[in-house]
Amino acid sequence: MKYLLIAGEASGDEHGARLIASLKAVDTEAAFAFIGGDKMAQQAGVAPLYHYREIAVMGFTSVLRSMRKISHAAQLLREEMTSNPPDVVIPIDYGGFNLRYTLPMAHRHGVPVVYYIPPKVWASRRRRIKQLRSYTDLCLTILPFEADYLSQRGVLARYVGNPSIQSVGELLASNAKLCDTVRPYIALLPGSREAEIARNLPIMCQAIDLLPAPWRAVIAGAPSIDRAHYTPYINERIELVTNETLPLLAGASAALVTSGTATLETALIGTPQVVAYRLPAGRLARWAFDHLLPIRYFSLVNLIAECPVVEELLGDKVTPRRLAQALSPLLEREGSAYQLQQAHYDEIRLRLDPSRVASQVAAETIYHALTTQWEPTRWTTED
């Protein structure tokens, strides 16, 4: 079978690489084409049609500046579908590009679509549910509540497990930690995009300055971001480690984390955390979240637990003083704040069902469908 995968970010490249490895395990004749990165290329044995770092942008102005590259990537994808038709198209997250280009293209070419890690339509832009319903044959979700949400709205969906369970499990099994017991540190995860880093990292660093010695910080550098973006913040109390986020978290006493998958990885590792996300027009952004969005929380940890496991600071609430105040109680291992958060972490692990390896379940589901008649009932295999 030929599989065409589309990932547009570092996390999608990681998920895509694991899925390719799992597909090769169930399909010995698997062939791949993809938009993605180096990890997917290593597993697939071929170069990407287009590298994700050229199109990994966020925000209206950044998208406008990158439109030529995005259009070029879409053109290469169109040519691949035409000249080398795949047996299945597998978008991986990256909703902006995949909903606009990948899904309609696949529909026009008559190619089945399995969306691995679909957009979070339950959080915003619910009109996209119609696109998923019209253009996808199946959505494979990595959050337990997503499959139920989509199924109730006419989208065929299945929960396959969460990839973070596998990546964190491998880390803990290897005992790979960047731990410094003499000089304890706090991990800073300011995001994976330039705009996120520019908004969040300065405030995180200022919060560290408010903590007493010997506390120091280590920044988790994103692999696709040039070191120059971090250099202004490095000093005697703040260091930089690149492309080692999970080991960094495993050795940290606590973490300041922007929203996203990193909050869940931090919880699965067991590192105490405060979640913060600074946005332009901070007060207006926070008001919009409180009054317009249909969700109570913005961190995956709290969404999965359905209660405030971690403190969330959004928009104008993200200040150095508030970050330091929220973090301080978690630094006391015998304190109630630390103990309560750890107990909730245990509940989250159970909700995610550690017995499911997401990439393996996804690969088995996709291959099973491709080797049976192409009817909706093909997806209704038992867990």
Secondary structure, 3 states (H helix, E strand, C coil): CEEEEEECCHHHHHHHHHHHHHHHHHCCCCEEEEEECHHHHHHHCCCCCEEHHHCCCCCHHHHHHCHHHHHHHHHHHHHHHHHCCCCEEEEECCHHHHHHHHHHHHHHHCCCEEEECCCCCCCCCCCHHHHHHHHCCEEEECCHHHHHHHHCCCCCEEECCCHHHHHHHHHHHHCCCCCCCCCCEEEEECCCCHHHHHHHHHHHHHHHHCCCCCCEEEEEECCCCCHHHCHHHCCCCEEEEECCHHHHHHHCCEEEECCCHHHHHHHHHCCCEEEEECCCCHHHHHHHHHHCCCCCCCCHHHHHHCCCCCEEEEHHHCCHHHHHHHHHHHHCCCCHHHHHHHHHHHHHHHHHCCCCCHHHHHHHHHHHHHCCCCCHHHHCCCC
